[in-house]
């Protein structure tokens, strides 16, 4: 019997030793709450400070029950503090919560909970006394400040739906349109006339002016037959383009002659043009040196073509006015005779 008691006492002693050793090996997690001032003037702010000892690297949370917090005490903001390594897998963390109250009285701040893994540690409750402000001694009562002026922008007057996203869409379309216009202008695909342009002379007058300038240049007299025929053909090509809409600037000589034969206004005068381009092709491509008479003949044929294809003059308004009938003439003579006799 005594042996059984001895065995039981040894087992209890070993269990107590193991439990003590296990408890000493487990890190102690704790949290303590203090308040900077247990009394504060109404409207001021004080800090509830927390001294936390927690496991290193633990994902802990410090929470409180908003429903248990007095409605007169308002949490303002959390303030982070220092973290110190205590060794043995523990760290010390400093945190603070700013609170404010606008109602006088004595309030109890409920305990905060530190949740770290499966463990939950509770802080001690705190008491806060809010002292009312004495307004009986206030002498200066400041009036309300005037309304402040603000700098307005042009887009402040736009509706909200437009400033949200339509404004950016509109600006994007303007930028795209401006880029397209700049591309067309820079590549000269579209002619933009900013200044008022002079009225273009009729094709006949332009051709005659250039023919007169070619005659005064006397290129053939200076041995420049090729330049003479090149300029002469260019004058005729431009005249055909603006007078009849024939794209002669992009045509060969045979194509020009063929196009003239299909036009009623140029079918007969086209023979003069045909003679000019034949000699011009020999001079420009076969390097044939024409006689002076050939040069004069080519110039005259070009002049005949232009003259015979110029637009018909517009009918004169006075010529088209209705003339007096035969019955009106005697009446005028009678009137004149009576006035002389008088």
TAKA-V753122 format. One record per residue. RES is the residue in one letter. PSI is psi in whole degrees, -180 to 180 (none if undefined). OMEGA is omega in radians with two decimals (none if undefined). Layout:
res=RES psi=PSI omega=OMEGA
res=RES psi=PSI omega=OMEGA
This chain:
res=X psi=-43 omega=3.13
res=X psi=-31 omega=3.11
res=X psi=-39 omega=3.12
res=X psi=-39 omega=3.11
res=X psi=-39 omega=3.14
res=X psi=-41 omega=3.12
res=X psi=-43 omega=3.13
res=X psi=-39 omega=-3.14
res=X psi=-36 omega=3.12
res=X psi=-41 omega=3.14
res=X psi=-42 omega=3.12
res=X psi=-37 omega=3.14
res=X psi=-43 omega=3.12
res=X psi=-40 omega=3.13
res=X psi=-39 omega=3.13
res=X psi=-38 omega=3.12
res=X psi=-44 omega=3.13
res=X psi=-42 omega=-3.14
res=X psi=-38 omega=3.11
res=X psi=-43 omega=3.12
res=X psi=-39 omega=3.13
res=X psi=-41 omega=3.13
res=X psi=-38 omega=-3.14
res=X psi=-27 omega=-3.13
res=X psi=-27 omega=-3.10
res=X psi=131 omega=3.12
res=X psi=145 omega=-3.12
res=X psi=117 omega=3.09
res=X psi=127 omega=-3.12
res=X psi=162 omega=3.12
res=X psi=140 omega=-3.12
res=X psi=135 omega=-3.13
res=X psi=135 omega=3.05
res=X psi=163 omega=3.13
res=X psi=141 omega=-3.10
res=X psi=-43 omega=-3.14
res=X psi=125 omega=3.13
res=X psi=-13 omega=3.08
res=X psi=138 omega=3.07
res=X psi=155 omega=3.13
res=X psi=143 omega=-3.12
res=X psi=130 omega=-3.11
res=X psi=-15 omega=3.12
res=X psi=177 omega=-3.11
res=X psi=137 omega=3.02
res=X psi=166 omega=-3.05
res=X psi=133 omega=2.96
res=X psi=115 omega=-3.03
res=X psi=145 omega=-3.10
res=X psi=130 omega=3.06
res=X psi=107 omega=-2.99
res=X psi=131 omega=2.97
res=X psi=116 omega=-2.99
res=X psi=168 omega=3.09
res=X psi=143 omega=3.13
res=X psi=131 omega=3.12
res=X psi=4 omega=-3.13
res=X psi=142 omega=3.11
res=X psi=83 omega=-3.06
res=X psi=156 omega=3.11
res=X psi=136 omega=3.08
res=X psi=112 omega=-3.02
res=X psi=164 omega=3.05
res=X psi=157 omega=-3.12
res=X psi=112 omega=-3.12
res=X psi=-31 omega=-3.14
res=X psi=-30 omega=3.12
res=X psi=-20 omega=3.12
res=X psi=135 omega=3.11
res=X psi=140 omega=-3.12
res=X psi=-24 omega=-3.12
res=X psi=-15 omega=3.14
res=X psi=118 omega=-3.06
res=X psi=123 omega=3.01
res=X psi=133 omega=-3.10
res=X psi=-57 omega=-3.07
res=X psi=151 omega=3.04
res=X psi=144 omega=3.12
res=X psi=124 omega=-3.14
res=X psi=146 omega=3.12
res=X psi=-158 omega=-3.10
res=X psi=157 omega=3.04
res=X psi=126 omega=-3.07
res=X psi=136 omega=3.10
res=X psi=119 omega=-3.13
res=X psi=-6 omega=-3.06
res=X psi=173 omega=-3.14
res=X psi=29 omega=3.08
res=X psi=19 omega=-3.13
res=X psi=151 omega=3.06
res=X psi=152 omega=3.08
res=X psi=126 omega=-3.04
res=X psi=132 omega=3.09
res=X psi=130 omega=3.06
res=X psi=160 omega=3.12
res=X psi=147 omega=3.09
res=X psi=121 omega=3.11
res=X psi=132 omega=3.12
res=X psi=157 omega=-3.09
res=X psi=150 omega=3.14
res=X psi=141 omega=3.10
res=X psi=9 omega=3.11
res=X psi=130 omega=3.14
res=X psi=154 omega=3.14
res=X psi=-179 omega=3.12
res=X psi=125 omega=-3.04
res=X psi=148 omega=3.11
res=X psi=121 omega=3.09
res=X psi=121 omega=-3.04
res=X psi=164 omega=3.12
res=X psi=148 omega=3.02
res=X psi=154 omega=-3.10
res=X psi=130 omega=3.02
res=X psi=111 omega=-3.12
res=X psi=114 omega=3.13
res=X psi=102 omega=-3.09
res=X psi=-133 omega=3.13
res=X psi=-8 omega=-3.07
res=X psi=149 omega=3.07
res=X psi=125 omega=-3.13
res=X psi=136 omega=-3.06
res=X psi=140 omega=3.08
res=X psi=173 omega=3.08
res=X psi=146 omega=3.08
res=X psi=157 omega=-3.11
res=X psi=156 omega=3.14
res=X psi=135 omega=-3.12
res=X psi=129 omega=3.11
res=X psi=123 omega=3.14
res=X psi=120 omega=-3.09
res=X psi=131 omega=3.14
res=X psi=151 omega=3.12
res=X psi=135 omega=-3.14
res=X psi=107 omega=-3.10
res=X psi=2 omega=-3.11
res=X psi=-24 omega=-3.10
res=X psi=2 omega=3.13
res=X psi=127 omega=-3.11
res=X psi=-38 omega=-3.09
res=X psi=120 omega=3.05
res=X psi=110 omega=-3.07
res=X psi=134 omega=3.11
res=X psi=167 omega=3.10
res=X psi=141 omega=3.11
res=X psi=150 omega=3.12
res=X psi=160 omega=3.13
res=X psi=140 omega=-3.12
res=X psi=137 omega=3.07
res=X psi=143 omega=3.12
res=X psi=152 omega=-3.14
res=X psi=116 omega=-3.10
res=X psi=148 omega=3.07
res=X psi=164 omega=-3.10
res=X psi=-30 omega=-3.10
res=X psi=-3 omega=3.08
res=X psi=-23 omega=-3.10
res=X psi=-3 omega=3.10
res=X psi=151 omega=3.09
res=X psi=156 omega=-3.08
res=X psi=-38 omega=-3.10
res=X psi=-28 omega=-3.14
res=X psi=-39 omega=-3.13
res=X psi=-19 omega=-3.11
res=X psi=-57 omega=-3.08
res=X psi=-26 omega=-3.12
res=X psi=-30 omega=3.12
res=X psi=-42 omega=3.14
res=X psi=-36 omega=3.08
res=X psi=-43 omega=3.14
res=X psi=-44 omega=3.12
res=X psi=-38 omega=3.12
res=X psi=-43 omega=3.12
res=X psi=-38 omega=3.12
res=X psi=-42 omega=3.13
res=X psi=-42 omega=3.14
res=X psi=-44 omega=3.13
res=X psi=-40 omega=3.09
res=X psi=-38 omega=3.09
res=X psi=-40 omega=3.11
res=X psi=-44 omega=3.13
res=X psi=-42 omega=3.12
res=X psi=-38 omega=3.12
res=X psi=-44 omega=-3.12
res=X psi=-37 omega=-3.13
res=X psi=-44 omega=-3.10
res=X psi=-35 omega=3.10
res=X psi=1 omega=3.08
res=X psi=30 omega=3.06
res=X psi=-18 omega=3.09
res=X psi=129 omega=3.12
res=X psi=124 omega=-3.14
res=X psi=116 omega=3.14
res=X psi=103 omega=-3.13
res=X psi=-45 omega=3.13
res=X psi=152 omega=3.10
res=X psi=132 omega=-3.08
res=X psi=145 omega=3.07
res=X psi=149 omega=3.13
res=X psi=131 omega=-3.10
res=X psi=139 omega=3.12
res=X psi=156 omega=3.07
res=X psi=151 omega=-3.12
res=X psi=-35 omega=-3.12
res=X psi=-45 omega=-3.12
res=X psi=-39 omega=3.11
res=X psi=-44 omega=-3.14
res=X psi=-42 omega=-3.14
res=X psi=-38 omega=3.09
res=X psi=-42 omega=-3.14
res=X psi=-35 omega=3.08
res=X psi=-39 omega=3.10
res=X psi=-40 omega=3.11
res=X psi=-35 omega=3.10
res=X psi=-39 omega=3.13
res=X psi=-41 omega=-3.11
res=X psi=-21 omega=3.13
res=X psi=-27 omega=3.10
res=X psi=53 omega=3.14
res=X psi=-42 omega=-3.13
res=X psi=-37 omega=3.13
res=X psi=-24 omega=3.11
res=X psi=15 omega=3.09
res=X psi=20 omega=-3.13
res=X psi=60 omega=-3.11
res=X psi=-39 omega=-3.12
res=X psi=-43 omega=3.10
res=X psi=-37 omega=3.13
res=X psi=-49 omega=-3.10
res=X psi=-33 omega=3.09
res=X psi=-46 omega=3.13
res=X psi=-39 omega=-3.13
res=X psi=-45 omega=-3.14
res=X psi=-37 omega=3.13
res=X psi=-38 omega=3.10
res=X psi=-43 omega=-3.14
res=X psi=-39 omega=3.12
res=X psi=-47 omega=-3.13
res=X psi=-39 omega=3.11
res=X psi=-43 omega=3.12
res=X psi=-37 omega=-3.09
res=X psi=-46 omega=-3.08
res=X psi=-20 omega=-3.14
res=X psi=-42 omega=-3.05
res=X psi=-2 omega=-3.12
res=X psi=20 omega=3.11
res=X psi=124 omega=-3.11
res=X psi=65 omega=-3.05
res=X psi=-20 omega=-3.14
res=X psi=-23 omega=-3.12
res=X psi=10 omega=-3.07
res=X psi=156 omega=2.98
res=X psi=174 omega=-3.12
res=X psi=-44 omega=3.14
res=X psi=-37 omega=3.11
res=X psi=-36 omega=3.11
res=X psi=-47 omega=-3.14
res=X psi=-40 omega=3.13
res=X psi=-41 omega=3.13
res=X psi=-35 omega=3.12
res=X psi=-34 omega=-3.13
res=X psi=-20 omega=-3.13
res=X psi=-8 omega=-3.12
res=X psi=129 omega=-3.10
res=X psi=-34 omega=-3.09
res=X psi=-19 omega=-3.07
res=X psi=4 omega=-3.06
res=X psi=-49 omega=-3.13
res=X psi=-49 omega=3.10
res=X psi=-14 omega=-3.13
res=X psi=-20 omega=3.10
res=X psi=-37 omega=3.08
res=X psi=-42 omega=3.12
res=X psi=-39 omega=-3.13
res=X psi=-41 omega=3.13
res=X psi=-36 omega=-3.12
res=X psi=-47 omega=-3.07
res=X psi=-30 omega=3.11
res=X psi=-49 omega=3.12
res=X psi=-39 omega=-3.13
res=X psi=-40 omega=3.13
res=X psi=-39 omega=3.11
res=X psi=-41 omega=-3.09
res=X psi=-44 omega=-3.04
res=X psi=-37 omega=-3.01
res=X psi=-37 omega=3.13
res=X psi=-3 omega=3.12
res=X psi=39 omega=3.07
res=X psi=135 omega=3.12
res=X psi=111 omega=-3.06
res=X psi=163 omega=3.06
res=X psi=159 omega=3.11
res=X psi=-37 omega=3.11
res=X psi=-35 omega=3.10
res=X psi=-38 omega=3.14
res=X psi=-44 omega=3.12
res=X psi=-42 omega=-3.13
res=X psi=-41 omega=3.14
res=X psi=-40 omega=3.12
res=X psi=-44 omega=-3.14
res=X psi=-38 omega=3.10
res=X psi=-38 omega=3.10
res=X psi=-41 omega=3.12
res=X psi=-40 omega=3.13
res=X psi=-40 omega=3.14
res=X psi=-44 omega=-3.13
res=X psi=-43 omega=-3.11
res=X psi=-41 omega=-3.07
res=X psi=-11 omega=3.13
res=X psi=8 omega=-3.14
res=X psi=154 omega=-3.12
res=X psi=147 omega=3.09
res=X psi=141 omega=-3.13
res=X psi=146 omega=3.13
res=X psi=143 omega=-3.14
res=X psi=138 omega=-3.12
res=X psi=139 omega=-3.11
res=X psi=-36 omega=-3.14
res=X psi=-35 omega=3.14
res=X psi=-31 omega=-3.12
res=X psi=-7 omega=-3.10
res=X psi=142 omega=-3.13
res=X psi=132 omega=3.14
res=X psi=159 omega=-3.11
res=X psi=140 omega=-3.14
res=X psi=168 omega=-3.11
res=X psi=-22 omega=-3.12
res=X psi=-20 omega=-3.09
res=X psi=-28 omega=-3.06
res=X psi=-49 omega=3.12
res=X psi=-36 omega=-3.12
res=X psi=-41 omega=3.14
res=X psi=-40 omega=-3.14
res=X psi=-40 omega=-3.14
res=X psi=-41 omega=-3.14
res=X psi=-44 omega=-3.12
res=X psi=-40 omega=-3.12
res=X psi=-41 omega=-3.13
res=X psi=-38 omega=-3.12
res=X psi=-34 omega=3.12
res=X psi=-43 omega=-3.14
res=X psi=-35 omega=3.14
res=X psi=none omega=none
